């Protein structure tokens, strides 16, 4: 029997929540509605989820707070679905750990395709790499526990950030172009969206730098891409 895929839908508008649940279920997944941040937190504490669809403007506890709690505790993919159109809001959400940002009103087929794409990438990256442990300088990744440790301290990375690190460390001498990174991690064609890669790479570097200020782990090869720094 195929394993059920459970998706938590956090949206306070009843009609939109039901529409998103219908999209999830037509794709063959199991949906669970939550209509406030407080209710979402209860469901998040009760079980593990394969994905969370998250509105930002919620009663009880806002979406930004829920996003922070999810990214601190797991690498569950989070897709923001919000009426907030400001570019800075989108950037802040991505920097805080969101895997995607979809604005309302949304296209049903696009939401369905993005859910499928993120789940496919997430499952594929769970099977990579074959090594149980990856090491580079003081950075260690336990790929079975999905745990990142720097100088003995565990660091919290989002699912996308973790996948990028694993990709780089799986081929330590390779220069990865932005297109390489995007197509391997997002599992979608790359259309030149440099900002998406830049935001995630900046966040990774910031976390590594705070944990180990005197060591540079990733270098930019100008005009080419990224690789681990020897």
PAKE-626345 format. One record per residue: residue number from 0; residue in three letters; chain; x, y, z of N, C-alpha, C in turn. Coordinates in nm, 4 decimals. Example, Ala and Ser with C-alpha at 12.3 -4.5 7.8 and 13.67 -1.06 7.14 Angstrom:
// residues 2
  num  residu  chaine        nu        nv        nw       cau       cav       caw        cu        cv        cw
    0     Ala       A    1.3190   -0.5690    0.7800    1.2300   -0.4500    0.7800    1.3200   -0.3300    0.7800
    1     Ser       A    1.2850   -0.2250    0.7080    1.3670   -0.1060    0.7140    1.2900    0.0030    0.7870
// end
This chain:
// residues 230
  num  residu  chaine        nu        nv        nw       cau       cav       caw        cu        cv        cw
    0     Unk       A    0.0845   -0.1196    0.0000    0.0000    0.0000    0.0000    0.0884    0.1251    0.0000
    1     Unk       A    0.0523    0.2216   -0.0869    0.1304    0.3448   -0.0945    0.1135    0.4258    0.0332
    2     Unk       A    0.2208    0.4901    0.0742    0.2158    0.5705    0.1956    0.1341    0.6966    0.1715
    3     Unk       A    0.0465    0.7306    0.2656   -0.0371    0.8488    0.2523    0.0472    0.9752    0.2689
    4     Unk       A    0.0154    1.0758    0.1876    0.0805    1.2053    0.1970   -0.0159    1.2996    0.2676
    5     Unk       A    0.0239    1.3505    0.3835   -0.0624    1.4351    0.4663   -0.0215    1.5818    0.4556
    6     Unk       A   -0.1182    1.6651    0.4183   -0.0921    1.8076    0.3980   -0.1837    1.8901    0.4876
    7     Unk       A   -0.1239    1.9778    0.5666   -0.1989    2.0666    0.6551   -0.2282    2.1970    0.5811
    8     Unk       A   -0.3568    2.2341    0.5749   -0.4002    2.3555    0.5054   -0.4415    2.4587    0.6104
    9     Unk       A   -0.3616    2.5642    0.6228   -0.3856    2.6656    0.7261   -0.4359    2.7927    0.6584
   10     Unk       A   -0.5655    2.8147    0.6664   -0.6308    2.9262    0.5967   -0.7602    2.9588    0.6709
   11     Unk       A   -0.7781    3.0870    0.7122   -0.8947    3.1221    0.7933   -1.0222    3.1427    0.7126
   12     Unk       A   -1.0107    3.1677    0.5826   -1.1289    3.1827    0.4984   -1.1823    3.0441    0.4623
   13     Unk       A   -1.3058    3.0153    0.5011   -1.3611    2.8817    0.4839   -1.3643    2.8377    0.3378
   14     Unk       A   -1.4066    2.9280    0.2474   -1.4164    2.8920    0.1056   -1.2800    2.8607    0.0456
   15     Unk       A   -1.1812    2.9445    0.0768   -1.0461    2.9215    0.0234   -0.9865    2.7958    0.0840
   16     Unk       A   -1.0100    2.7744    0.2129   -0.9593    2.6532    0.2785   -1.0165    2.5294    0.2101
   17     Unk       A   -1.1477    2.5305    0.1849   -1.2105    2.4157    0.1203   -1.1582    2.3958   -0.0213
   18     Unk       A   -1.1357    2.5056   -0.0928   -1.0820    2.4970   -0.2286   -0.9428    2.4336   -0.2275
   19     Unk       A   -0.8571    2.4769   -0.1344   -0.7221    2.4209   -0.1247   -0.7276    2.2727   -0.0866
   20     Unk       A   -0.8176    2.2374    0.0036   -0.8319    2.0965    0.0414   -0.8761    2.0122   -0.0776
   21     Unk       A   -0.9648    2.0671   -0.1591   -1.0096    1.9967   -0.2788   -0.8938    1.9744   -0.3762
   22     Unk       A   -0.8088    2.0771   -0.3909   -0.6915    2.0647   -0.4781   -0.6006    1.9531   -0.4275
   23     Unk       A   -0.5768    1.9530   -0.2974   -0.4907    1.8515   -0.2354   -0.5478    1.7116   -0.2581
   24     Unk       A   -0.6763    1.6953   -0.2332   -0.7373    1.5632   -0.2399   -0.7527    1.5121   -0.3836
   25     Unk       A   -0.7749    1.6030   -0.4794   -0.7824    1.5611   -0.6198   -0.6477    1.5100   -0.6696
   26     Unk       A   -0.5403    1.5527   -0.6037   -0.4066    1.5039   -0.6388   -0.3732    1.3727   -0.5693
   27     Unk       A   -0.4679    1.3230   -0.4888   -0.4474    1.1940   -0.4234   -0.3843    1.2019   -0.2857
   28     Unk       A   -0.3796    1.3236   -0.2273   -0.3205    1.3413   -0.0958   -0.4305    1.3593    0.0091
   29     Unk       A   -0.3921    1.3565    0.1359   -0.4864    1.3728    0.2467   -0.4724    1.5144    0.3031
   30     Unk       A   -0.5843    1.5846    0.3135   -0.5810    1.7222    0.3649   -0.6376    1.7307    0.5057
   31     Unk       A   -0.5908    1.8308    0.5779   -0.6453    1.8618    0.7102   -0.6554    2.0130    0.7218
   32     Unk       A   -0.7745    2.0628    0.7492   -0.7959    2.2070    0.7601   -0.7613    2.2585    0.8988
   33     Unk       A   -0.7037    2.3790    0.9007   -0.6864    2.4552    1.0236   -0.7245    2.5985    0.9899
   34     Unk       A   -0.8023    2.6627    1.0784   -0.8570    2.7941    1.0461   -0.7962    2.9078    1.1274
   35     Unk       A   -0.6967    2.8767    1.2066   -0.6261    2.9802    1.2831   -0.4841    2.9323    1.3102
   36     Unk       A   -0.3994    3.0262    1.3490   -0.2634    2.9892    1.3826   -0.2581    2.8980    1.5041
   37     Unk       A   -0.3450    2.9242    1.5996   -0.3481    2.8426    1.7211   -0.3885    2.6990    1.6899
   38     Unk       A   -0.4911    2.6832    1.6047   -0.5356    2.5496    1.5655   -0.4255    2.4782    1.4867
   39     Unk       A   -0.3567    2.5519    1.3988   -0.2478    2.4926    1.3210   -0.1390    2.4393    1.4131
   40     Unk       A   -0.1068    2.5157    1.5165   -0.0024    2.4746    1.6102   -0.0389    2.3432    1.6791
   41     Unk       A   -0.1669    2.3258    1.7111   -0.2122    2.2012    1.7738   -0.1879    2.0829    1.6803
   42     Unk       A   -0.2242    2.0992    1.5529   -0.2031    1.9910    1.4563   -0.0539    1.9636    1.4342
   43     Unk       A    0.0270    2.0684    1.4331    0.1710    2.0513    1.4128    0.2354    1.9758    1.5283
   44     Unk       A    0.1804    1.9938    1.6468    0.2344    1.9247    1.7645    0.1864    1.7801    1.7730
   45     Unk       A    0.0738    1.7491    1.7085    0.0157    1.6157    1.7169    0.0834    1.5151    1.6240
   46     Unk       A    0.1296    1.5597    1.5068    0.1861    1.4659    1.4104    0.2808    1.5364    1.3146
   47     Unk       A    0.3527    1.4563    1.2354    0.4397    1.5088    1.1308    0.3593    1.5259    1.0023
   48     Unk       A    0.3932    1.6282    0.9269    0.3225    1.6577    0.8024    0.4197    1.6537    0.6853
   49     Unk       A    0.3695    1.6126    0.5695    0.4527    1.6081    0.4494    0.4624    1.7444    0.3830
   50     Unk       A    0.3671    1.8326    0.4123    0.3676    1.9683    0.3572    0.2676    2.0529    0.4347
   51     Unk       A    0.2931    2.1833    0.4376    0.1991    2.2783    0.4977    0.1707    2.3886    0.3965
   52     Unk       A    0.0419    2.4127    0.3697   -0.0013    2.5282    0.2910   -0.0432    2.6341    0.3920
   53     Unk       A    0.0205    2.7500    0.3875    0.0089    2.8456    0.4981   -0.0268    2.9863    0.4528
   54     Unk       A   -0.1390    3.0371    0.5042   -0.1743    3.1776    0.4869   -0.0948    3.2590    0.5895
   55     Unk       A   -0.0730    3.3864    0.5617    0.0025    3.4699    0.6558   -0.0874    3.5445    0.7525
   56     Unk       A   -0.2021    3.5905    0.7037   -0.2931    3.6696    0.7880   -0.3928    3.5763    0.8545
   57     Unk       A   -0.3596    3.5364    0.9781   -0.4390    3.4387    1.0516   -0.4768    3.4912    1.1892
   58     Unk       A   -0.5915    3.4519    1.2417   -0.6252    3.4848    1.3810   -0.5511    3.3931    1.4770
   59     Unk       A   -0.5297    3.4415    1.5971   -0.4662    3.3594    1.7002   -0.3153    3.3672    1.6998
   60     Unk       A   -0.2567    3.3329    1.5896   -0.1116    3.3388    1.5713   -0.0888    3.3565    1.4226
   61     Unk       A   -0.0098    3.4568    1.3841    0.0026    3.4837    1.2406    0.0911    3.3814    1.1695
   62     Unk       A    0.0843    3.3864    1.0371    0.1566    3.2884    0.9566    0.3068    3.2948    0.9732
   63     Unk       A    0.3599    3.4146    0.9944    0.5040    3.4270    1.0130    0.5502    3.3512    1.1382
   64     Unk       A    0.4704    3.3578    1.2434    0.5047    3.2859    1.3666    0.4967    3.1347    1.3468
   65     Unk       A    0.3944    3.0910    1.2749    0.3804    2.9480    1.2461    0.4973    2.9001    1.1606
   66     Unk       A    0.5333    2.9788    1.0596    0.6457    2.9436    0.9725    0.7734    2.9277    1.0542
   67     Unk       A    0.7965    3.0199    1.1464    0.9163    3.0127    1.2300    0.9196    2.8845    1.3121
   68     Unk       A    0.8065    2.8464    1.3682    0.8009    2.7249    1.4494    0.8250    2.6002    1.3650
   69     Unk       A    0.7693    2.5975    1.2445    0.7879    2.4814    1.1568    0.9346    2.4653    1.1195
   70     Unk       A    0.9980    2.5745    1.0765    1.1363    2.5650    1.0285    1.2350    2.5360    1.1409
   71     Unk       A    1.1991    2.5718    1.2639    1.2853    2.5420    1.3781    1.2818    2.3937    1.4142
   72     Unk       A    1.1706    2.3284    1.3848    1.1495    2.1926    1.4330    1.1596    2.0846    1.3267
   73     Unk       A    1.1515    2.1219    1.1978    1.1502    2.0189    1.0934    1.1934    2.0767    0.9596
   74     Unk       A    1.2031    1.9889    0.8595    1.2330    2.0337    0.7235    1.1108    2.0164    0.6338
   75     Unk       A    0.9910    2.0179    0.6942    0.8661    2.0059    0.6195    0.8528    2.1202    0.5194
   76     Unk       A    0.8255    2.0911    0.3922    0.8062    2.1985    0.2940    0.6865    2.2863    0.3307
   77     Unk       A    0.7047    2.4171    0.3204    0.5979    2.5127    0.3510    0.5731    2.6004    0.2288
   78     Unk       A    0.4492    2.5996    0.1796    0.4100    2.6849    0.0679    0.3200    2.7956    0.1223
   79     Unk       A    0.3663    2.9201    0.1115    0.2861    3.0338    0.1535    0.1837    3.0644    0.0450
   80     Unk       A    0.0574    3.0814    0.0849   -0.0479    3.1230   -0.0074   -0.1149    3.2441    0.0557
   81     Unk       A   -0.0850    3.3623    0.0032   -0.1228    3.4848    0.0726   -0.1684    3.5943   -0.0229
   82     Unk       A   -0.2516    3.6845    0.0296   -0.2950    3.8010   -0.0477   -0.1932    3.9144   -0.0392
   83     Unk       A   -0.0916    3.8988    0.0434    0.0126    4.0008    0.0554    0.1001    3.9981   -0.0700
   84     Unk       A    0.1016    4.1089   -0.1427    0.1702    4.1142   -0.2717    0.3072    4.1805   -0.2654
   85     Unk       A    0.3406    4.2438   -0.1516    0.4653    4.3205   -0.1444    0.5872    4.2298   -0.1628
   86     Unk       A    0.6820    4.2752   -0.2451    0.8031    4.1985   -0.2714    0.8795    4.1696   -0.1427
   87     Unk       A    0.8879    4.2677   -0.0526    0.9634    4.2480    0.0707    0.9002    4.1395    0.1574
   88     Unk       A    0.7677    4.1311    0.1558    0.6998    4.0252    0.2306    0.7387    3.8886    0.1762
   89     Unk       A    0.7444    3.8774    0.0440    0.7840    3.7510   -0.0181    0.9279    3.7150    0.0177
   90     Unk       A    1.0154    3.8135    0.0079    1.1563    3.7898    0.0402    1.1726    3.7493    0.1860
   91     Unk       A    1.1016    3.8190    0.2748    1.1097    3.7861    0.4174    1.0620    3.6437    0.4438
   92     Unk       A    0.9557    3.6030    0.3763    0.9028    3.4676    0.3950    1.0028    3.3631    0.3475
   93     Unk       A    1.0653    3.3884    0.2334    1.1655    3.2946    0.1816    1.2867    3.2888    0.2735
   94     Unk       A    1.3299    3.4041    0.3216    1.4433    3.4076    0.4144    1.4114    3.3359    0.5457
   95     Unk       A    1.2843    3.3361    0.5833    1.2435    3.2741    0.7091    1.2192    3.1247    0.6963
   96     Unk       A    1.2290    3.0717    0.5728    1.2186    2.9274    0.5573    1.1111    2.8764    0.4656
   97     Unk       A    1.0271    2.9655    0.4102    0.9244    2.9196    0.3163    0.9897    2.8624    0.1914
   98     Unk       A    0.9297    2.7586    0.1354    0.9822    2.6963    0.0146    0.9229    2.7562   -0.1122
   99     Unk       A    0.8103    2.8235   -0.0991    0.7471    2.8855   -0.2153    0.6509    2.9917   -0.1649
  100     Unk       A    0.6115    3.0814   -0.2556    0.5187    3.1896   -0.2201    0.4219    3.2079   -0.3363
  101     Unk       A    0.2957    3.1801   -0.3127    0.1916    3.1909   -0.4147    0.0951    3.3005   -0.3714
  102     Unk       A    0.0650    3.3931   -0.4617   -0.0229    3.5042   -0.4268   -0.1673    3.4750   -0.4658
  103     Unk       A   -0.2588    3.5306   -0.3871   -0.4017    3.5228   -0.4171   -0.4394    3.6425   -0.5048
  104     Unk       A   -0.5352    3.6250   -0.5943   -0.6037    3.4994   -0.6290   -0.5093    3.4074   -0.7054
  105     Unk       A   -0.5212    3.2779   -0.6835   -0.4292    3.1833   -0.7438   -0.4991    3.0977   -0.8485
  106     Unk       A   -0.4181    3.0384   -0.9342   -0.4681    2.9456   -1.0354   -0.4667    2.8042   -0.9773
  107     Unk       A   -0.5769    2.7341   -0.9868   -0.5898    2.6012   -0.9268   -0.4855    2.5048   -0.9810
  108     Unk       A   -0.4674    2.5055   -1.1122   -0.3719    2.4118   -1.1741   -0.2289    2.4441   -1.1318
  109     Unk       A   -0.1979    2.5727   -1.1162   -0.0629    2.6107   -1.0739   -0.0358    2.5637   -0.9312
  110     Unk       A   -0.1327    2.5828   -0.8413   -0.1155    2.5375   -0.7033   -0.0956    2.3867   -0.6995
  111     Unk       A   -0.1765    2.3144   -0.7764   -0.1638    2.1686   -0.7821   -0.0262    2.1270   -0.8324
  112     Unk       A    0.0203    2.1938   -0.9379    0.1514    2.1607   -0.9960    0.2647    2.1903   -0.8984
  113     Unk       A    0.2535    2.3007   -0.8257    0.3594    2.3365   -0.7295    0.3626    2.2395   -0.6119
  114     Unk       A    0.2457    2.1979   -0.5653    0.2414    2.0977   -0.4585    0.3105    1.9702   -0.5041
  115     Unk       A    0.2746    1.9228   -0.6236    0.3351    1.8004   -0.6769    0.4862    1.8155   -0.6911
  116     Unk       A    0.5283    1.9304   -0.7427    0.6703    1.9534   -0.7671    0.7501    1.9531   -0.6380
  117     Unk       A    0.6993    2.0228   -0.5361    0.7711    2.0289   -0.4085    0.7758    1.8932   -0.3400
  118     Unk       A    0.6670    1.8190   -0.3458    0.6663    1.6859   -0.2859    0.7617    1.5921   -0.3593
  119     Unk       A    0.7638    1.6023   -0.4907    0.8539    1.5186   -0.5715    0.9999    1.5489   -0.5390
  120     Unk       A    1.0318    1.6763   -0.5311    1.1690    1.7147   -0.4985    1.2066    1.6717   -0.3574
  121     Unk       A    1.1125    1.6899   -0.2654    1.1368    1.6540   -0.1259    1.1647    1.5045   -0.1118
  122     Unk       A    1.0844    1.4209   -0.1788    1.1040    1.2763   -0.1714    1.2339    1.2356   -0.2394
  123     Unk       A    1.2638    1.3023   -0.3506    1.3868    1.2673   -0.4237    1.5106    1.3015   -0.3425
  124     Unk       A    1.5074    1.4184   -0.2774    1.6230    1.4594   -0.1988    1.6377    1.3754   -0.0725
  125     Unk       A    1.5274    1.3159   -0.0252    1.5375    1.2274    0.0911    1.6191    1.1029    0.0587
  126     Unk       A    1.6272    1.0700   -0.0691    1.7022    0.9518   -0.1120    1.8461    0.9832   -0.1506
  127     Unk       A    1.8854    1.1091   -0.1374    2.0205    1.1517   -0.1710    2.0917    1.1990   -0.0453
  128     Unk       A    2.2193    1.1791   -0.0346    2.3035    1.0946   -0.1159    2.3102    0.9554   -0.0553
  129     Unk       A    2.3910    0.8674   -0.1148    2.4026    0.7325   -0.0620    2.4872    0.7293    0.0654
  130     Unk       A    2.5790    0.8233    0.0786    2.6602    0.8299    0.2001    2.5726    0.8729    0.3181
  131     Unk       A    2.5968    0.8112    0.4335    2.5196    0.8462    0.5526    2.5698    0.9737    0.6173
  132     Unk       A    2.6960    1.0066    0.5917    2.7534    1.1256    0.6540    2.8404    1.1985    0.5533
  133     Unk       A    2.8229    1.3298    0.5458    2.9039    1.4145    0.4600    2.9830    1.5104    0.5477
  134     Unk       A    3.1106    1.5299    0.5143    3.1963    1.6163    0.5949    3.2715    1.7154    0.5065
  135     Unk       A    3.2841    1.8381    0.5564    3.3664    1.9399    0.4931    3.4109    2.0369    0.6007
  136     Unk       A    3.5432    2.0401    0.6260    3.5984    2.1219    0.7335    3.5268    2.0850    0.8646
  137     Unk       A    3.4654    2.1842    0.9319    3.3967    2.1564    1.0585    3.2469    2.1326    1.0398
  138     Unk       A    3.2065    2.1171    0.9145    3.0653    2.0974    0.8819    3.0379    1.9491    0.8581
  139     Unk       A    2.9381    1.8954    0.9289    2.9019    1.7540    0.9164    2.7510    1.7435    0.8938
  140     Unk       A    2.7112    1.6634    0.7934    2.5694    1.6387    0.7688    2.5422    1.4898    0.7852
  141     Unk       A    2.4522    1.4587    0.8764    2.4021    1.3224    0.8933    2.2792    1.3120    0.8044
  142     Unk       A    2.2923    1.2417    0.6897    2.1842    1.2392    0.5920    2.0683    1.1488    0.6323
  143     Unk       A    2.0900    1.0615    0.7281    1.9794    0.9786    0.7755    1.8924    1.0574    0.8733
  144     Unk       A    1.9560    1.1286    0.9648    1.8831    1.2093    1.0630    1.8490    1.3478    1.0084
  145     Unk       A    1.9032    1.3798    0.8895    1.8884    1.5137    0.8305    1.9325    1.6209    0.9300
  146     Unk       A    2.0498    1.5982    0.9866    2.1026    1.6864    1.0901    2.2314    1.7523    1.0418
  147     Unk       A    2.2400    1.8829    1.0600    2.3583    1.9593    1.0211    2.4284    2.0070    1.1470
  148     Unk       A    2.5571    1.9742    1.1583    2.6343    2.0093    1.2773    2.7593    2.0866    1.2365
  149     Unk       A    2.7842    2.1991    1.3033    2.9050    2.2780    1.2808    2.9750    2.2958    1.4140
  150     Unk       A    3.0994    2.2484    1.4206    3.1794    2.2580    1.5430    3.1026    2.2038    1.6640
  151     Unk       A    3.0323    2.0945    1.6411    2.9602    2.0283    1.7493    2.8230    2.0836    1.7799
  152     Unk       A    2.7829    2.1906    1.7124    2.6525    2.2527    1.7377    2.5559    2.2254    1.6228
  153     Unk       A    2.4354    2.1814    1.6550    2.3332    2.1554    1.5537    2.2759    2.2868    1.5020
  154     Unk       A    2.2589    2.2954    1.3710    2.2014    2.4143    1.3093    2.0675    2.3790    1.2451
  155     Unk       A    1.9752    2.4750    1.2484    1.8440    2.4547    1.1870    1.8432    2.5128    1.0460
  156     Unk       A    1.8172    2.4281    0.9475    1.8061    2.4712    0.8088    1.6691    2.4343    0.7550
  157     Unk       A    1.6169    2.5153    0.6640    1.4922    2.4796    0.5978    1.5186    2.3633    0.5020
  158     Unk       A    1.4112    2.3060    0.4495    1.4258    2.1936    0.3570    1.5092    2.2327    0.2350
  159     Unk       A    1.4831    2.3495    0.1800    1.5573    2.3945    0.0617    1.7037    2.4214    0.0950
  160     Unk       A    1.7285    2.4870    0.2056    1.8659    2.5160    0.2459    1.9433    2.3866    0.2681
  161     Unk       A    1.8801    2.2922    0.3345    1.9426    2.1612    0.3591    1.9751    2.0928    0.2266
  162     Unk       A    1.8807    2.0941    0.1337    1.9021    2.0286    0.0041    2.0179    2.0911   -0.0733
  163     Unk       A    2.0295    2.2230   -0.0655    2.1401    2.2912   -0.1341    2.2737    2.2500   -0.0728
  164     Unk       A    2.2795    2.2450    0.0598    2.4026    2.2026    0.1270    2.4406    2.0599    0.0885
  165     Unk       A    2.3423    1.9703    0.0891    2.3685    1.8308    0.0518    2.4178    1.8226   -0.0922
  166     Unk       A    2.3555    1.8998   -0.1810    2.3970    1.9011   -0.3210    2.5431    1.9433   -0.3342
  167     Unk       A    2.5817    2.0523   -0.2696    2.7194    2.1009   -0.2777    2.8178    2.0007   -0.2183
  168     Unk       A    2.7812    1.9417   -0.1044    2.8725    1.8511   -0.0363    2.8790    1.7130   -0.1017
  169     Unk       A    2.7807    1.6805   -0.1826    2.7833    1.5522   -0.2539    2.8868    1.5538   -0.3658
  170     Unk       A    2.9174    1.6725   -0.4183    3.0194    1.6866   -0.5230    3.1080    1.8056   -0.4857
  171     Unk       A    3.1987    1.7865   -0.3896    3.2712    1.8980   -0.3294    3.3611    1.9768   -0.4238
  172     Unk       A    3.4024    1.9180   -0.5351    3.4909    1.9896   -0.6266    3.4182    2.0522   -0.7452
  173     Unk       A    3.2886    2.0272   -0.7538    3.2113    2.0747   -0.8685    3.1646    2.2174   -0.8481
  174     Unk       A    3.1667    2.2964   -0.9553    3.1065    2.4291   -0.9544    2.9626    2.4150   -1.0017
  175     Unk       A    2.8693    2.4521   -0.9151    2.7277    2.4443   -0.9485    2.6789    2.5809   -0.9954
  176     Unk       A    2.6271    2.5880   -1.1181    2.5663    2.7119   -1.1642    2.4327    2.7303   -1.0916
  177     Unk       A    2.3783    2.8505   -1.0996    2.2467    2.8738   -1.0399    2.1420    2.7834   -1.1041
  178     Unk       A    2.1594    2.7587   -1.2322    2.0676    2.6683   -1.3015    2.0801    2.5264   -1.2461
  179     Unk       A    2.2036    2.4793   -1.2222    2.2250    2.3469   -1.1620    2.1537    2.3359   -1.0281
  180     Unk       A    2.1757    2.4374   -0.9439    2.1179    2.4353   -0.8094    1.9663    2.4332   -0.8169
  181     Unk       A    1.9099    2.5220   -0.8971    1.7642    2.5326   -0.9052    1.7011    2.4037   -0.9570
  182     Unk       A    1.7548    2.3492   -1.0645    1.6924    2.2321   -1.1254    1.7102    2.1069   -1.0407
  183     Unk       A    1.8192    2.0999   -0.9617    1.8390    1.9846   -0.8726    1.7547    1.9942   -0.7461
  184     Unk       A    1.7398    2.1139   -0.6931    1.6713    2.1318   -0.5653    1.5223    2.1595   -0.5838
  185     Unk       A    1.4888    2.2479   -0.6779    1.3481    2.2800   -0.7015    1.2815    2.1792   -0.7962
  186     Unk       A    1.3644    2.1066   -0.8709    1.3135    2.0077   -0.9664    1.2201    2.0715   -1.0689
  187     Unk       A    1.2561    2.1911   -1.1118    1.1799    2.2640   -1.2119    1.2786    2.3300   -1.3088
  188     Unk       A    1.2328    2.3650   -1.4306    1.3202    2.4382   -1.5231    1.3584    2.5740   -1.4650
  189     Unk       A    1.4801    2.6167   -1.4937    1.5305    2.7448   -1.4439    1.5093    2.8517   -1.5498
  190     Unk       A    1.4415    2.9612   -1.5104    1.4136    3.0690   -1.6052    1.4886    3.1968   -1.5702
  191     Unk       A    1.6005    3.1813   -1.5001    1.6846    3.2966   -1.4718    1.6453    3.3756   -1.3482
  192     Unk       A    1.5735    3.3121   -1.2543    1.5332    3.3803   -1.1315    1.6482    3.3784   -1.0309
  193     Unk       A    1.7443    3.4683   -1.0515    1.8634    3.4726   -0.9665    1.8289    3.5014   -0.8207
  194     Unk       A    1.7262    3.5817   -0.7970    1.6960    3.6246   -0.6605    1.6625    3.5059   -0.5704
  195     Unk       A    1.5917    3.4080   -0.6235    1.5553    3.2908   -0.5433    1.6796    3.2201   -0.4917
  196     Unk       A    1.7757    3.1951   -0.5799    1.8993    3.1279   -0.5400    1.9792    3.2157   -0.4448
  197     Unk       A    1.9875    3.3450   -0.4759    2.0647    3.4376   -0.3921    2.0124    3.4421   -0.2493
  198     Unk       A    1.8799    3.4451   -0.2342    1.8195    3.4519   -0.1008    1.8550    3.3281   -0.0194
  199     Unk       A    1.8385    3.2112   -0.0793    1.8662    3.0871   -0.0072    2.0155    3.0722    0.0247
  200     Unk       A    2.1014    3.1067   -0.0710    2.2452    3.0944   -0.0484    2.2918    3.1914    0.0594
  201     Unk       A    2.2351    3.3120    0.0602    2.2700    3.4112    0.1621    2.2313    3.3618    0.3011
  202     Unk       A    2.1151    3.2982    0.3104    2.0682    3.2471    0.4390    2.1590    3.1342    0.4890
  203     Unk       A    2.1993    3.0455    0.3982    2.2893    2.9357    0.4353    2.4217    2.9911    0.4873
  204     Unk       A    2.4783    3.0848    0.4136    2.6072    3.1423    0.4524    2.5979    3.2141    0.5862
  205     Unk       A    2.4879    3.2835    0.6084    2.4691    3.3559    0.7338    2.4674    3.2598    0.8525
  206     Unk       A    2.3952    3.1488    0.8393    2.3866    3.0515    0.9490    2.5219    2.9853    0.9744
  207     Unk       A    2.5943    2.9514    0.8682    2.7257    2.8899    0.8838    2.8248    2.9878    0.9451
  208     Unk       A    2.8148    3.1150    0.9035    2.9069    3.2169    0.9541    2.8859    3.2426    1.1033
  209     Unk       A    2.7609    3.2424    1.1468    2.7323    3.2632    1.2891    2.7859    3.1469    1.3724
  210     Unk       A    2.7776    3.0259    1.3168    2.8232    2.9081    1.3903    2.9750    2.8943    1.3889
  211     Unk       A    3.0361    2.9424    1.2800    3.1806    2.9275    1.2645    3.2356    3.0514    1.1933
  212     Unk       A    3.2553    3.1624    1.2657    3.2882    3.2922    1.2050    3.4197    3.2949    1.1277
  213     Unk       A    3.5126    3.2100    1.1617    3.6457    3.2178    1.1006    3.6660    3.1245    0.9819
  214     Unk       A    3.5621    3.0532    0.9439    3.5742    2.9578    0.8334    3.4715    2.9890    0.7258
  215     Unk       A    3.5173    2.9908    0.6005    3.4265    3.0084    0.4864    3.4048    2.8720    0.4216
  216     Unk       A    3.2797    2.8315    0.4139    3.2483    2.6978    0.3638    3.2089    2.6969    0.2160
  217     Unk       A    3.1488    2.8044    0.1689    3.1001    2.8110    0.0308    3.1606    2.9323   -0.0370
  218     Unk       A    3.2105    2.9144   -0.1575    3.2662    3.0267   -0.2315    3.1888    3.0499   -0.3608
  219     Unk       A    3.1832    3.1761   -0.4002    3.1210    3.2140   -0.5269    3.2282    3.2243   -0.6339
  220     Unk       A    3.2098    3.1496   -0.7410    3.2993    3.1606   -0.8574    3.2305    3.2543   -0.9547
  221     Unk       A    3.2746    3.3790   -0.9578    3.2030    3.4815   -1.0319    3.1863    3.4447   -1.1786
  222     Unk       A    3.0634    3.4609   -1.2239    3.0314    3.4294   -1.3632    3.0063    3.2824   -1.3879
  223     Unk       A    3.0230    3.2010   -1.2837    3.0052    3.0562   -1.3001    2.9051    2.9978   -1.2016
  224     Unk       A    2.9290    3.0157   -1.0708    2.8361    2.9580   -0.9745    2.8972    2.9426   -0.8369
  225     Unk       A    2.8649    2.8316   -0.7706    2.9076    2.8080   -0.6316    2.9748    2.6722   -0.6186
  226     Unk       A    3.0636    2.6628   -0.5202    3.1204    2.5336   -0.4825    3.1717    2.5437   -0.3390
  227     Unk       A    3.2035    2.4295   -0.2820    3.2634    2.4293   -0.1486    3.4030    2.4911   -0.1555
  228     Unk       A    3.4356    2.5707   -0.0558    3.5674    2.6348   -0.0527    3.6676    2.5420    0.0158
  229     Unk       A    3.7766    2.5147   -0.0538    3.8806    2.4263    0.0031    3.9589    2.4974    0.1130
// end
